[in-house]
Amino acid sequence: MPVSDNPGLARRDELASVVSHHYTPGSVYIPAVGCINQTLKQFGVGLSSRALSSISDNVRQVHAGTRTETASSLRESAVFTRDTLDALKAGRFGETLANATGVLMNATGSALYFANYDRERLSPQQRALYDAMHP
């Protein structure tokens, strides 16, 4: 099926454009979004309009410095949770599995990796305050 006939795959192209226009030195989140997006497109896994909107907003906010990479990943987990339930209700089990994987990857990534990455990007004063509040 050509990409133009598959809105989910066309949305992957839109997301790739957002990622390429928001390169941010030092960001791990934005390149990860680009890599995962490209991989899923190659496997023919589409993207919901809700996920495109949310992820694009996350990329823009991380690029602008107004949202942490952790918060972005957590937001993605929530969006993929809704997409998982929608796909499950519709009986689209392959899509359900792909979305559930997104939930797990983002929840794990935000808790284990991005949180520490965001902490390391804080100024020494902010990091000291953060550490004092998170023993």
Salt bridges, closest charged atoms under 4 A:
ASP13 OD1 - LYS41 NZ 2.47
ASP57 OD2 - ARG67 NH1 2.94
ASP57 OD2 - ARG75 NH1 3.15
GLU69 OE2 - ARG121 NH1 2.93
ASP83 OD1 - ARG50 NH2 2.87
ASP86 OD2 - ARG50 NH2 2.43
GLU95 OE1 - ARG92 NE 2.87
GLU120 OE2 - ARG119 NH1 2.53
ASP131 OD2 - ARG119 NH2 2.64
